[in-house]
């Protein structure tokens, strides 16, 4: 394997072509003649003369690379064929001129159609073994089989690996698949089902597979599923050559660091971190083949095949009790064990004994939950996903989630991408920390309800600081999660709509004074008058408020709005409350006195100046210190801002003004 390099090189276009057909119709020989590569790599394959495992070969042609996946044609190895089919973009259908269409020819075509293959080429092989008329009759039988399918117009080429007949024509026809194919939009996430894992001495674990989507490069972080182990790409080979990166459709070998060989093997997959999540319920759109021998009923068991995964599953039809041959329906599959798969991946269902392909489709909701049958919301969601109406699908999920919200990762998985590539605004959602989306309409309703609840609390208790979170939570839907409620409050505080004060919340656009009743105003006026009349020798709080809760609330309100000023008598450990007018008057008189006494004044001096006892003087002067009116130096106080100096450095004593003499 190669070591990491700094740069990533652009890759040319690759067409992944599945080579399908009945056993012993010459698929492997034809691929070998086209590429010079022998795809039968196992000793048993060479001994028996048939393909057992997937074989891989490639050939460069003008415009890109043809990557061939040689699929086993024997009915016992259809499972292996499906593992290759879910990663192909086109098919090379091989039908022997001397045998014609056979059972596995039909099943392979059914599988290719079910996984969405719409392009291909037909090779009539072994033409050297029959007269030309027989070869043409075989070709006509193939055309009849393809009539009415997406492959009806596929070019037909007569070939023989023994004589070389038609090989150049076949190459040109296959190269045309590159020109016909419009490149898919780039995917921000990669997904690589693993079909083989082994260790290379000196390098460690290596896995091989076809890159189904996205790009993978040296140094990339990957998650290995189903184990969930995190690893990193140490080296990368594409079509047998070391590269820095590979794009979708590439056949790659990936050397991994940070993972053990026991964590790897067929059925596992590499993916962008956070792309996948294990689930047992999958939402799907299922088609039952028209030639299926019986209907499928809810509760039927089947083998679910996608990527390189094969797992037993139970069918749950959502809009009917049974699915007739040729019908398509929304459904759920309940897997025997958790599986990991991105949205949009094709799947195949096989039933019976021996197993036979009966249907397939696309996985639409890869992390679902058990849904009620005939549930309109579930049916609508799968229909929107099947028809590519992603905005409608996300809106449906958000509406269904309501005030519970939807994890952004769940939305990303419906879109087949990762959370950091989901734009909430584009999906009609609001994102709240840490990772939850709410429908815009739900967010607005919650916001309106919350603001109304705050207003109601403020109106009922206008003299208090605001509403407690518990009061507000009771006004909102009970299913609203606590973290989402806290995030909603934080959002409104950050926006400035709400003000948080000592843990309580109030609306910035509501003046408490405007909410006061006449009774409230009368109580406030009485409490304020008591302290205004007290001046610098105010009454005790207990004497004013007593046990009257309305007066206690009024006192707190007046202090909060700055009308009353709270100070502390540290000796007696009691609160002294002054009216703000009295404090302002004291501040002015103390400032004048200290400006006239640069040497400072004692507490007793200032108390006599103000005509108050030490009980009131000490807390009042400490409050003035805090306001920056005065500054304590030992047992004296001086002006916080010293008076200006004369040229000789002596203090300049200003003549007292008329105000000061007063």
Secondary structure, DSSP 8 states (H G I E B T S, - for coil): -----S-------EEEEEEE-STTSSHHHHHHHHHS-----SHHHHHHTS--S-EEEEEEETTEEEEEEE---SGGGHHHHHHHHTT-SEEEEEEETTT-S-HHHHHHHHHHHHTT---EEEEEE-GGGS-HHHHHHHHHHHHHHHTTSTTTT-EEEE--TTT-TTHHHHHHHHHHHHHH-------SS-EEE-SEEEEETTTEEEEEEEEEES-EETT-EEEEETTTEEEEEEEEEETTEE-SEE-TT-EEEEEEES--GGG-STT-EEE-TTS---EEEEEEEEEE-TT-SS-EETT-EEEEEETTEEEEEEEEESS-SEE-TT-EEEEEEEEEEEE---TT-EEEEEETTTTEEEEEEEEEEEEE----TT-HHHHHHHHHHHTT-HHHHHHHHHHHHGGG-EEHHHHHHHHTS-GGG--TGGGTEEEETTTEEEEHHHHHHHHHHHHHHHHHHHHHTTTSS-B-HHHHHTTS-TTS-HHHHHHHHHHHHHHTSEEEETTEEEETT--GGGG--HHHHHHHHHHHHHHHHHTTS---HHHHHTT-HHHHHHHHHHHHTTSEEEEEETTTTEEEEEEHHHHHHHHHHHHHHHHH-TT-EEHHHHHHHHT--HHHHHHHHHHHHHHTSEEEETTEEEESS---B-TTS-B------HHHH-
